[in-house]
């Protein structure tokens, strides 16, 4: 009797092992990525590269009707969804967050930004209305978007928030007078995201503050081309650094090459 029981058990174990060997593999995680300011430049290239990796991308633009390159990308790629969003409009931010309230978002990339134009921020000729616009887009919007989309981020698997900043926002790297508005807005962005990292770490949300470098986009219009990095390279470096985000390094200010930047 005992030997018969052993035979039955052995057969059951063999059957279970055989079933395990032929079981369907677990489906790979397909992240959902939200990119603001995706109509051109770095935002457009991030959308393109994430979609090419198989991610679902929610790409926002202030004026989708005239975002021809983004519309062409979405037409060729069903993984890209375009949403209208003026990041300077809190009501629009909240409305879009409500629309996606039940959609898990793995990676939120606060990419939309403005420089304010060099001529508007020259000492003695400051245009403070422009300064307010720069702060609204570069500083207020990333925090407001992160707050509004928090339920979706907490529901996501990766739980990552990214702020595209600039080395111009580093107080320690200032070596001369220029770009008062942009510098102030990015320094404030760095502070709020560093603070938010402490707020959200207990919830498993990691935050990265990333500097893409000087990139060949409209943002850097007027600078010599040989000083600028190709946008595809910049997006690739950003994605590599996003891939390397952990809860242990949350709140870090990272250069495109992976080096930690001074505050």
KEKE-3310 file (N, C-alpha, C; in steps of 0.2 Angstrom, whole numbers, plus 5000, padded with zeros to 4 digits):
npx = (5004:5010:5020:5012:5006:5017:5020:5009:5010:5023:5019:5010:5018:5027:5018:5014:5026:5028:5018:5021:5033:5027:5019:5011:5021:5023:5015:5024:5028:5020:5023:5014:5016:5016:5019:5022:5021:5024:5024:5035:5053:5062:5051:5043:5053:5055:5042:5042:5053:5049:5037:5042:5049:5038:5029:5014:5009:5004:5003:5005:4999:4999:4992:4986:4980:4989:5000:5009:5020:5018:5005:5007:5016:5008:4998:5004:5007:4998:5000:5002:4993:4985:4983:4975:4983:4986:4999:5000:4987:4977:4964:4963:4973:4968:4956:4961:4968:4957:4950:4959:4959:4957:4966:4981:4997:5013:5025:5028:5032:5037:5039:5037:5041:5047:5058:5058:5064:5078:5079:5069:5073:5084:5094:5088:5079:5069:5055:5042:5030:5032:5040:5032:5024:5034:5037:5025:5024:5036:5038:5026:5017:5023:5023:5009:5004:5010:5003:4990:4989:4992:4984:4984:4997:5001:4994:5001:5014:5028:5029:5035:5041:5046:5056:5060:5074:5087:5104:5105:5098:5105:5112:5125:5132:5132:5140:5140:5130:5114:5099:5089:5075:5073:5083:5079:5066:5069:5078:5069:5060:5068:5070:5056:5054:5064:5059:5047:5051:5054:5042:5035:5042:5039:5028:5033:5035:5047:5057:5065:5076:5081:5094:5095:5105:5113:5103:5098:5085:5070:5070:5083:5086:5096:5108:5125:5126:5135:5137:5127:5117:5111:5094:5089:5099:5099:5086:5087:5097:5090:5080:5088:5093:5080:5077:5086:5081:5078:5070:5080:5088:5080:5074:5086:5097:5101:5114:5114:5124:5123:5130:5130:5123:5127:5117)
npy = (4994:5006:5008:5009:5022:5030:5029:5035:5048:5052:5051:5062:5072:5073:5075:5088:5095:5094:5101:5114:5116:5118:5128:5144:5158:5172:5187:5201:5216:5230:5246:5262:5278:5295:5309:5326:5341:5336:5338:5342:5343:5337:5331:5325:5316:5308:5302:5295:5286:5279:5273:5265:5256:5248:5254:5261:5276:5292:5306:5323:5339:5357:5362:5352:5351:5358:5351:5343:5334:5325:5321:5313:5303:5297:5292:5282:5273:5264:5264:5276:5290:5305:5320:5335:5348:5362:5366:5376:5379:5376:5370:5363:5353:5346:5341:5332:5323:5318:5311:5301:5294:5281:5274:5266:5274:5272:5280:5296:5310:5326:5336:5348:5364:5381:5395:5408:5418:5426:5440:5445:5444:5452:5461:5477:5478:5470:5459:5456:5450:5440:5433:5428:5419:5410:5404:5398:5388:5381:5378:5378:5370:5357:5352:5353:5344:5332:5331:5330:5319:5309:5298:5289:5286:5280:5268:5263:5251:5254:5267:5281:5297:5310:5325:5336:5345:5357:5361:5374:5377:5374:5381:5380:5380:5392:5404:5416:5431:5428:5423:5425:5422:5409:5401:5404:5398:5384:5381:5382:5372:5361:5361:5359:5346:5339:5340:5334:5321:5316:5316:5306:5295:5285:5279:5272:5279:5285:5298:5308:5321:5328:5332:5336:5342:5353:5354:5351:5359:5369:5376:5380:5388:5398:5396:5390:5376:5367:5367:5360:5345:5331:5328:5315:5308:5314:5311:5297:5296:5301:5292:5281:5285:5286:5273:5268:5273:5272:5268:5271:5280:5291:5308:5313:5324:5323:5322:5321:5311:5303:5307:5315:5330:5346:5355)
npz = (5000:5004:4995:4984:4986:4985:4972:4966:4971:4965:4952:4952:4955:4944:4934:4937:4936:4923:4918:4922:4915:4903:4904:4900:4898:4909:4905:4899:4907:4902:4901:4905:4900:4903:4895:4895:4885:4872:4859:4851:4850:4864:4871:4860:4855:4866:4867:4854:4856:4868:4863:4853:4861:4865:4875:4881:4877:4883:4876:4878:4872:4870:4859:4850:4837:4829:4830:4821:4819:4830:4828:4816:4821:4830:4821:4815:4825:4836:4850:4854:4862:4860:4870:4874:4882:4891:4901:4910:4914:4927:4928:4917:4919:4930:4925:4915:4923:4930:4919:4917:4929:4933:4926:4927:4929:4925:4923:4924:4915:4917:4906:4898:4895:4896:4891:4892:4884:4880:4879:4887:4900:4904:4914:4920:4910:4913:4910:4919:4918:4909:4917:4926:4918:4915:4927:4930:4920:4921:4935:4943:4936:4935:4948:4951:4941:4945:4958:4954:4946:4955:4961:4949:4947:4959:4957:4947:4941:4941:4947:4945:4944:4934:4932:4920:4921:4922:4920:4922:4933:4944:4958:4962:4951:4944:4935:4930:4924:4918:4910:4921:4924:4919:4926:4939:4940:4937:4947:4958:4954:4956:4970:4974:4969:4975:4988:4987:4984:4997:5003:4995:4996:5006:5000:4990:4978:4966:4962:4949:4945:4931:4920:4903:4896:4884:4871:4854:4850:4849:4861:4863:4853:4842:4847:4843:4832:4834:4848:4853:4858:4849:4847:4848:4855:4867:4872:4873:4882:4893:4895:4898:4911:4918:4918:4927:4939:4956:4972:4982:4976:4975:4971:4967:4958:4942:4929:4911:4908:4919:4930:4946:4949:4957:4969)
capx = (5000:5014:5023:5007:5005:5023:5020:5004:5013:5028:5016:5007:5024:5029:5013:5014:5032:5028:5013:5025:5037:5024:5014:5012:5025:5019:5015:5029:5025:5019:5022:5011:5020:5013:5024:5020:5025:5026:5023:5041:5059:5063:5045:5042:5057:5053:5036:5044:5057:5045:5032:5046:5050:5032:5026:5008:5011:5000:5007:5001:5002:4994:4988:4986:4978:4995:5006:5009:5024:5016:5000:5010:5019:5002:4994:5008:5008:4992:5002:5002:4987:4987:4978:4976:4984:4990:5001:4999:4980:4976:4958:4964:4977:4963:4951:4964:4969:4950:4949:4963:4959:4957:4972:4988:5002:5020:5030:5025:5038:5036:5044:5035:5045:5049:5064:5056:5067:5084:5078:5064:5076:5090:5093:5086:5074:5065:5048:5040:5024:5035:5043:5026:5023:5039:5036:5018:5025:5042:5038:5020:5014:5026:5020:5002:5002:5011:4998:4983:4989:4995:4981:4986:5004:5001:4991:5005:5019:5034:5028:5041:5040:5052:5056:5066:5076:5092:5110:5104:5094:5110:5115:5132:5136:5131:5146:5139:5123:5110:5093:5086:5069:5073:5087:5075:5061:5072:5080:5063:5058:5073:5068:5050:5054:5068:5055:5041:5054:5054:5035:5032:5046:5036:5023:5036:5036:5053:5057:5071:5077:5086:5097:5096:5111:5111:5100:5096:5078:5068:5072:5090:5087:5100:5115:5128:5124:5141:5137:5120:5117:5106:5088:5088:5104:5096:5080:5090:5101:5085:5077:5093:5093:5074:5077:5090:5078:5076:5068:5086:5091:5075:5076:5093:5098:5106:5116:5113:5129:5123:5133:5125:5124:5126:5111)
capy = (5000:5012:5009:5012:5029:5033:5029:5040:5054:5053:5053:5068:5077:5073:5079:5095:5098:5094:5106:5120:5117:5120:5134:5150:5163:5178:5193:5206:5222:5236:5252:5267:5284:5301:5314:5333:5345:5330:5340:5344:5342:5331:5327:5321:5311:5303:5298:5291:5280:5274:5269:5260:5250:5245:5257:5265:5283:5297:5312:5329:5345:5363:5363:5346:5352:5360:5346:5339:5328:5321:5317:5308:5298:5293:5289:5276:5269:5264:5264:5283:5293:5312:5323:5342:5350:5368:5364:5382:5379:5371:5367:5357:5348:5342:5338:5327:5318:5315:5307:5295:5292:5274:5272:5266:5277:5270:5285:5303:5314:5333:5339:5354:5370:5387:5398:5415:5422:5430:5447:5447:5443:5456:5466:5484:5478:5464:5458:5452:5446:5434:5429:5424:5414:5405:5401:5394:5382:5377:5377:5377:5365:5350:5350:5352:5338:5326:5330:5328:5312:5304:5291:5285:5284:5275:5262:5260:5247:5258:5273:5285:5304:5313:5332:5338:5352:5360:5363:5381:5377:5373:5387:5379:5380:5398:5407:5423:5433:5426:5419:5425:5418:5401:5399:5404:5393:5377:5380:5381:5365:5356:5361:5356:5339:5335:5339:5329:5314:5314:5315:5301:5289:5280:5276:5268:5283:5287:5304:5310:5327:5326:5338:5333:5345:5358:5350:5355:5360:5376:5379:5382:5391:5404:5394:5387:5369:5362:5366:5356:5338:5328:5327:5308:5306:5317:5307:5290:5296:5302:5285:5276:5287:5284:5265:5267:5276:5267:5272:5273:5286:5296:5315:5315:5329:5319:5325:5316:5306:5299:5311:5319:5338:5350:5359)
capz = (5000:5005:4989:4979:4987:4983:4965:4964:4972:4961:4946:4952:4955:4937:4930:4939:4934:4916:4916:4924:4910:4897:4905:4896:4901:4912:4901:4900:4909:4897:4905:4903:4901:4901:4893:4894:4880:4867:4852:4848:4854:4868:4872:4854:4854:4871:4865:4849:4859:4872:4859:4850:4866:4867:4880:4880:4879:4883:4874:4879:4869:4871:4853:4846:4830:4825:4832:4815:4819:4835:4825:4811:4825:4833:4816:4813:4831:4840:4857:4856:4862:4861:4874:4874:4889:4893:4908:4914:4916:4932:4927:4912:4922:4934:4920:4912:4928:4931:4914:4918:4936:4933:4922:4931:4925:4927:4922:4923:4913:4917:4901:4896:4899:4892:4893:4893:4879:4883:4878:4892:4906:4904:4920:4918:4905:4914:4908:4924:4916:4906:4923:4929:4914:4915:4934:4929:4916:4923:4942:4946:4932:4937:4955:4950:4937:4950:4963:4951:4944:4960:4961:4944:4948:4964:4954:4942:4944:4941:4951:4944:4942:4931:4930:4916:4923:4918:4924:4924:4939:4949:4961:4963:4944:4942:4934:4927:4924:4912:4911:4927:4924:4918:4931:4945:4939:4937:4954:4962:4952:4959:4977:4975:4967:4980:4994:4985:4985:5004:5004:4992:4997:5010:4996:4985:4972:4965:4958:4947:4942:4925:4915:4897:4893:4879:4865:4847:4850:4849:4867:4862:4846:4842:4849:4837:4832:4837:4855:4855:4857:4845:4852:4849:4860:4873:4874:4874:4889:4898:4896:4902:4918:4920:4919:4933:4945:4962:4978:4986:4974:4973:4973:4964:4952:4938:4922:4906:4908:4925:4935:4951:4949:4963:4969)
cpx = (5004:5017:5019:5006:5011:5023:5015:5007:5019:5025:5013:5012:5026:5024:5013:5020:5031:5023:5017:5029:5034:5019:5016:5016:5021:5020:5020:5025:5025:5018:5018:5015:5017:5019:5020:5024:5028:5025:5029:5047:5060:5057:5043:5046:5056:5047:5038:5048:5053:5040:5036:5048:5044:5028:5019:5010:5006:5004:5003:5004:4997:4990:4989:4985:4984:5001:5007:5014:5022:5010:5002:5013:5013:4998:4998:5009:5002:4994:5002:4995:4989:4981:4980:4977:4989:4992:5000:4992:4978:4969:4959:4968:4972:4958:4955:4966:4963:4949:4953:4964:4959:4962:4978:4993:5009:5025:5027:5031:5035:5041:5043:5038:5046:5055:5063:5059:5072:5082:5073:5067:5083:5089:5093:5081:5069:5057:5045:5033:5026:5038:5037:5024:5028:5038:5030:5020:5030:5042:5032:5017:5017:5023:5013:5000:5004:5006:4992:4983:4992:4991:4983:4993:5005:4998:4996:5010:5026:5034:5034:5038:5046:5051:5062:5068:5082:5098:5110:5101:5099:5113:5123:5136:5135:5138:5146:5131:5119:5104:5090:5080:5069:5077:5083:5070:5063:5075:5074:5060:5062:5071:5062:5050:5058:5063:5049:5044:5053:5046:5032:5036:5043:5030:5026:5037:5043:5053:5064:5071:5082:5088:5098:5102:5108:5109:5097:5088:5077:5070:5079:5091:5091:5108:5118:5127:5129:5141:5131:5121:5111:5100:5087:5093:5101:5091:5083:5094:5095:5082:5081:5093:5086:5074:5081:5087:5076:5073:5074:5089:5086:5077:5083:5092:5103:5107:5114:5117:5128:5126:5128:5127:5123:5120:5113)
cpy = (5006:5013:5011:5019:5033:5034:5034:5047:5056:5055:5060:5074:5078:5077:5086:5099:5099:5100:5113:5121:5120:5126:5140:5155:5169:5184:5198:5212:5227:5242:5258:5274:5290:5306:5321:5336:5340:5332:5341:5342:5336:5327:5323:5315:5305:5299:5293:5285:5276:5270:5263:5254:5246:5248:5260:5272:5288:5304:5318:5335:5351:5364:5357:5347:5354:5356:5341:5333:5323:5317:5312:5302:5294:5289:5282:5271:5270:5265:5272:5287:5301:5315:5331:5344:5356:5367:5370:5383:5374:5367:5361:5352:5343:5338:5332:5321:5315:5310:5300:5292:5285:5270:5272:5269:5275:5276:5291:5307:5321:5336:5346:5360:5376:5391:5405:5420:5426:5437:5450:5447:5446:5461:5473:5484:5471:5464:5454:5448:5440:5430:5425:5418:5408:5401:5396:5388:5378:5375:5374:5370:5358:5347:5349:5346:5332:5325:5327:5321:5307:5298:5286:5282:5279:5268:5259:5255:5250:5263:5278:5292:5307:5321:5334:5345:5354:5362:5371:5382:5376:5379:5386:5380:5387:5402:5414:5425:5432:5423:5419:5421:5411:5398:5398:5398:5386:5376:5378:5374:5360:5355:5357:5348:5335:5335:5334:5322:5312:5312:5308:5294:5283:5276:5272:5272:5286:5293:5306:5317:5327:5332:5334:5336:5350:5354:5354:5355:5368:5380:5382:5386:5397:5402:5390:5379:5365:5362:5362:5349:5336:5326:5319:5305:5308:5313:5300:5291:5297:5296:5280:5278:5286:5277:5264:5270:5270:5271:5274:5279:5292:5303:5317:5320:5326:5322:5319:5310:5302:5302:5315:5326:5341:5354:5367)
cpz = (5000:4998:4983:4980:4985:4975:4963:4965:4967:4954:4946:4952:4948:4933:4931:4936:4926:4914:4917:4918:4903:4898:4901:4901:4903:4907:4903:4902:4904:4901:4902:4905:4899:4900:4891:4889:4875:4860:4848:4852:4858:4870:4866:4854:4860:4869:4859:4852:4863:4868:4856:4854:4868:4872:4877:4882:4878:4882:4874:4875:4870:4866:4849:4839:4826:4827:4827:4816:4824:4832:4820:4815:4828:4827:4814:4819:4836:4848:4859:4856:4864:4865:4874:4881:4889:4900:4912:4916:4921:4931:4922:4915:4926:4930:4917:4917:4930:4926:4914:4925:4937:4929:4926:4926:4928:4928:4920:4921:4912:4912:4899:4899:4894:4895:4895:4888:4883:4884:4884:4899:4907:4910:4917:4913:4906:4913:4914:4923:4913:4912:4926:4925:4914:4922:4933:4926:4919:4930:4945:4943:4934:4943:4954:4947:4942:4955:4960:4949:4949:4961:4955:4945:4954:4962:4949:4945:4945:4946:4951:4941:4940:4930:4926:4918:4919:4923:4926:4930:4945:4952:4961:4956:4941:4941:4931:4926:4918:4914:4918:4928:4924:4924:4938:4945:4940:4944:4959:4960:4955:4966:4978:4974:4972:4987:4993:4986:4992:5005:5001:4993:5001:5006:4990:4978:4972:4961:4956:4944:4937:4921:4908:4893:4888:4872:4859:4847:4850:4855:4867:4856:4847:4844:4843:4838:4835:4844:4857:4853:4853:4849:4853:4854:4867:4876:4876:4881:4895:4900:4900:4910:4921:4922:4925:4939:4950:4968:4983:4983:4972:4975:4971:4958:4948:4931:4917:4905:4914:4931:4940:4950:4956:4963:4968)
residu = (UNK:UNK:UNK:UNK:UNK:UNK:UNK:UNK:UNK:UNK:UNK:UNK:UNK:UNK:UNK:UNK:UNK:UNK:UNK:UNK:UNK:UNK:UNK:UNK:UNK:UNK:UNK:UNK:UNK:UNK:UNK:UNK:UNK:UNK:UNK:UNK:UNK:UNK:UNK:UNK:UNK:UNK:UNK:UNK:UNK:UNK:UNK:UNK:UNK:UNK:UNK:UNK:UNK:UNK:UNK:UNK:UNK:UNK:UNK:UNK:UNK:UNK:UNK:UNK:UNK:UNK:UNK:UNK:UNK:UNK:UNK:UNK:UNK:UNK:UNK:UNK:UNK:UNK:UNK:UNK:UNK:UNK:UNK:UNK:UNK:UNK:UNK:UNK:UNK:UNK:UNK:UNK:UNK:UNK:UNK:UNK:UNK:UNK:UNK:UNK:UNK:UNK:UNK:UNK:UNK:UNK:UNK:UNK:UNK:UNK:UNK:UNK:UNK:UNK:UNK:UNK:UNK:UNK:UNK:UNK:UNK:UNK:UNK:UNK:UNK:UNK:UNK:UNK:UNK:UNK:UNK:UNK:UNK:UNK:UNK:UNK:UNK:UNK:UNK:UNK:UNK:UNK:UNK:UNK:UNK:UNK:UNK:UNK:UNK:UNK:UNK:UNK:UNK:UNK:UNK:UNK:UNK:UNK:UNK:UNK:UNK:UNK:UNK:UNK:UNK:UNK:UNK:UNK:UNK:UNK:UNK:UNK:UNK:UNK:UNK:UNK:UNK:UNK:UNK:UNK:UNK:UNK:UNK:UNK:UNK:UNK:UNK:UNK:UNK:UNK:UNK:UNK:UNK:UNK:UNK:UNK:UNK:UNK:UNK:UNK:UNK:UNK:UNK:UNK:UNK:UNK:UNK:UNK:UNK:UNK:UNK:UNK:UNK:UNK:UNK:UNK:UNK:UNK:UNK:UNK:UNK:UNK:UNK:UNK:UNK:UNK:UNK:UNK:UNK:UNK:UNK:UNK:UNK:UNK:UNK:UNK:UNK:UNK:UNK:UNK:UNK:UNK:UNK:UNK:UNK:UNK:UNK:UNK:UNK:UNK:UNK:UNK:UNK:UNK:UNK:UNK:UNK:UNK:UNK:UNK:UNK:UNK:UNK)
# end
